Amino acid sequence: MDSSSSHSLDETFGVLLIGFVLAITLYGWTFFQSYIFFTRYPKEFFSSKVTVALLWSIDTVSTALLSHAVYYYLITNFLFPLEQLRVTRTLLLEKTFSSILICIVQLFYSFRTWHLNSRRAIVAESIALSALISFVLSIVGITHISTDELLINFVSPNIKLLFGLSEGILVLSDLLIVVSHYHLLQPKRRPGMKIAHGWFENVVLHVLSRGTLFSVMQLLVMIMFVATPQKFVWTLFHFITSKIYVNSLLAMLTSRHTFRGRGLNEEDSLNLKRQRTTTHTTGGGLGGTRRGNGSLTSGDPTNQGLSTQLEFQMTAMTDGKSAPTMTIELSHAMESVEDTAASPEKLFQHMDEEITEEVPRRRKSRDGFEEDEDEGAQTQASA
């Protein structure tokens, strides 16, 4: 085999093989994160479960189609010249399913942007519209490819124009996602927002959850496709980009804090957490003060009429001794998370009233238990 043939194989089947290996690796990550999602959040909202299940199913089909295409080109027809190879239906279907995956992920981020932006639809609609236009252009391009059987014509001028526009619009949509999320999740816009600690949390947050990685990958796909379409180097990035989209979304979902079997979004678990110290002084046989810290957590902000739970731990000091810590749970119905975040003092006032009623009841219960113990001890001594 001469040097020119070897160079041609490196730029075509070589990158096809490398892209396939990387795609299989990323699919394993997709499978693992899907498993983590369903086991960590058993009571997650139905819409989120359907989204994850749909993404995993489509990614599984896409990976199977890619495997068949790679086997066809590298094994079955390896000895055929590149000019005689045909475009397989599995390769076209793989491209179709990859476009569907990217569209679903971008629509999910569009909805999330809409929620973060106080339900203002301008930016969210721009992201959704860009995603849908790119998807339509991609499908039209795939349709044109199906009319020509030869693989070498995969990047004809018309197809290059359609896919170039599709990739460019995807890049624009990705940039809107990244910029809007970094703007809307600034600490100064959300006081009390927790800062990610450690390199792993920062990688998950800034590289995956915010969409930085798939934006960079999509930009590389566009540059490679427009600059060197005939060398098929762009296919390496194409095979893995859709899986990076899926894994970025799954990383955002699986990195959330858990509350009653559901996940708390980044802005909810960070913005709704409140710390408060209260002091209660009572008379009677339980003198002294009681101090405790209360924390407020809530569920998914998109759910109306959600129940918020306050847990209050209180240690009673009696004659210099610490009584057992008591935990009081308070369920408070609210119209939305925004209402709760806007009036935390009202909730803590409600909590204080609950504690005022709870302490005498528990004190009476405890005193009665102690009296029973004293009577039992006296009976044993008399015996």
Residue, then its C-alpha position, 0 to 999 in steps of 0.5 A: m500500500d503506497s503512502s497516498s493510500s495510507h494517508s487516505l485511510d487515516e483521514t477517512f476510515g481512521v477517524l471513523l474508527i477513532g470516533f466510534v471508540l470514543a462514541i462507545t465510551l461516552y455511551g457507557w457514561t450515558f448508561f451509567q448516569s441514567y442508572i444513577f438518575f433513576t436510583r438516586y431520584p426515585k420520586e423525580f417528576f414524571s416529565s424528567k423521567v420521561t426525558v432521561a428515558l427517551l434520551w437513553s433509548i435514542d442514544t442506544v439506538s444511535t450507538a447500535l446504528l453507528s456500530h453497524a455502519v462501522y462494521y460495514y465500512l471497516i470489515t465487509n467492504f474494507l477492500f473496496p475503494l472509497e469512490q465505490l462505497r455507498v452511503t448506508r441507511t444505518l449511517l443516515l439513521e444515525k445522523t437523524f437520531s443524533s440530530i433528534l438528541i441534540c434538539i431534545v437537549q437544547l429544548f430542555y435547556s430552553f425550558r430551563t432558561w425560561h424558568l431561570n429568567s422569571r418566565r420571560a420568553i425572549v431568550a428561551e424562545s430564541i434557543a428553542l427556535s434555533a434548535l428547531i430550525s437547525f433540526v429541520l435543516s439537518i433532516v433536509g440535508i439527510t434527505h438529499i444525501s439519501t438520493d445519492e448512493l455514493l459516500i464520496n458525494f456525502v458532502s456535495p455543495n448543496i449538502k455542505l450548504l445545508f449542514g453548514l447552516s445547521e451547524g452554525i445555527l446550533v453554535l448560536s443556540d449553544l452560545l445563547i445557552v451558555v451565556s444566559h446560564y452564566h448570567l442568570l446564575q450569577p451569585k450577585r443575582r442570587p444572594g447566598m448562592k453556594i460556590a462549588h468546592g473542589w475541582f470535580e464540582n467545578v468541572v461538572l458545573h462549568v464544563l458540563s452543566r452550563g453547556t460549555l463542553f458541547s458548545v465547544m464541540q459543536l463549534l469544532v464540528m462546524i469548523m472541520f466540516v466547512a474547512t475540510p469536508q472531503k477528509f471526513v475528519w469532522t465525522l470524529f467530532h460528529f459521532i461524539t458531540s450528540k453524546i456529549y450533549v446527552n451526558s452534559l444534561l445528565a450530569m446537570l440532573t445527577s449532580r443535584h441535591t436530593f430531597r425526599g427522592r427528588g432532585l433540587n435544581e442548582e438555583d433552588s438548593l442554593n438560593l432557598k437554604r436559610q440559617r437562623t438561630t432562635t432563642h426561647t426562654t420558658g419558665g417552670g421546671l425547664g429553665g434556661t434557653r433553647r437555641g437551634n438552627g433551622s434550614l429551609t429546603s424545597g422541591d422543584p420550582t416548577n411544581q405549584g402547591l409544593s410542600t416546604q419542610l422546615e427541620f428545627q433542631m433544639t437543645a434544651m439546657t436544664d440545670g447545666k445539662s443538655a437534653p436530647t436534641m429535638t427535631i420538629e418538622l413543619s409543613h408549610a404550603m406555598e404557591s411557588v418557590e419564589d413566594t417562599a424565598a421572598s418571605p422566609e421570615k414568615l415561615f420562620q415565624h410559623m416555625d417559632e409558633e410551632i416550637t412554642e406549642e411543641v416544647p410544653r408537650r414534649r416537656k410534659s411527655r418527658d416529665g411523665f416518663e421520668e416520674d414513671e422511672d422514679e416510681g419504678a425505682q422506688t418499687q424495686a427499692s421497697a422490694 
